[in-house]
Amino acid sequence: MAIQPKVLGIPTHIILGLLLVITVAALIVTFGIPSIFGLAVYAYLGILLLFLVNFQVFVAKKWLPVDFKWHRRNGMVIFYVGLTHATIALGAYLFHVRVLP
């Protein structure tokens, strides 16, 4: 098992996730939330999360013949997409950031 690199005792993927949240929050506050074909971006991210979580379950249950290393990689993608989705959706619903047409 590989040793995870750490900065100040915190794993680097956690630090990258926090930087992603800060960057996305700054962008949506500055410009607003974009929409594609009438749906806000966070709706598409939610749909993507649904597919990623289903893939995660299918690989874990061995219903899909995929190498198990993809289970961990998919988990990291779920982590980042989930953070981005949550940041944008919270900005829209709690802080009333405008959704662009």
C-alpha positions in Angstrom: 0.0 0.0 0.0 1.4 3.4 -1.0 2.1 6.1 1.6 -0.3 9.0 1.2 1.5 12.3 1.0 0.5 14.8 3.7 0.8 18.5 4.3 0.8 19.5 8.0 -0.5 16.1 8.8 -3.5 16.4 6.5 -3.8 14.2 3.4 -3.3 16.1 0.2 -6.7 15.0 -1.3 -8.5 16.7 1.5 -6.5 19.9 1.0 -7.3 19.7 -2.8 -10.9 19.2 -2.0 -11.0 22.3 0.3 -9.2 24.3 -2.4 -11.8 23.2 -4.9 -14.6 24.3 -2.6 -13.1 27.7 -2.1 -12.4 28.2 -5.8 -16.0 27.1 -6.8 -17.5 29.3 -4.1 -15.5 32.3 -5.2 -16.5 31.8 -8.9 -20.2 31.4 -8.2 -20.4 34.4 -5.9 -18.5 36.5 -8.5 -20.3 35.4 -11.7 -23.4 33.4 -10.7 -24.4 29.8 -11.4 -24.4 28.8 -15.0 -27.2 26.9 -16.6 -27.1 24.5 -19.5 -30.2 23.8 -21.6 -32.4 25.3 -18.8 -30.9 23.3 -15.9 -28.4 24.7 -13.4 -25.0 23.1 -13.4 -25.5 21.6 -9.9 -28.5 19.5 -11.3 -26.1 17.9 -13.9 -23.6 17.3 -11.2 -26.3 15.5 -9.1 -27.1 13.3 -12.0 -23.4 12.5 -12.5 -23.2 11.7 -8.8 -26.1 9.2 -9.2 -24.3 7.4 -11.9 -21.0 7.4 -10.1 -22.5 6.0 -6.9 -24.3 3.3 -8.8 -21.0 2.4 -10.5 -19.3 2.3 -7.1 -21.9 -0.1 -5.7 -21.8 -2.3 -8.8 -18.0 -2.7 -8.6 -18.1 -3.3 -4.9 -20.7 -6.0 -5.2 -18.7 -7.5 -8.1 -21.7 -7.2 -10.5 -19.3 -5.5 -13.0 -16.1 -7.2 -13.8 -13.9 -4.2 -13.3 -10.5 -4.1 -11.6 -11.0 -3.1 -7.9 -8.5 -0.2 -8.2 -11.3 1.7 -10.1 -13.4 1.5 -6.9 -10.9 3.7 -5.1 -10.4 6.1 -8.0 -14.2 6.4 -8.5 -14.5 7.1 -4.7 -12.1 10.1 -5.1 -14.1 11.4 -8.1 -17.3 11.1 -6.1 -15.6 13.1 -3.3 -14.6 15.9 -5.6 -17.9 16.0 -7.6 -19.9 15.8 -4.4 -18.0 18.7 -2.9 -18.5 20.8 -6.0 -22.2 19.9 -6.3 -22.8 20.7 -2.6 -21.0 24.0 -2.8 -22.9 25.2 -5.8 -26.3 24.0 -4.5 -25.8 25.6 -1.1 -24.8 28.8 -2.8 -28.0 28.7 -4.8 -30.4 27.8 -2.0 -28.9 29.3 1.2 -27.1 32.3 -0.1 -29.4 33.2 -3.0 -26.7 33.3 -5.7 -28.4 33.9 -9.0 -28.7 31.2 -11.6 -27.7 32.6 -15.0 -30.1 31.9 -17.9 
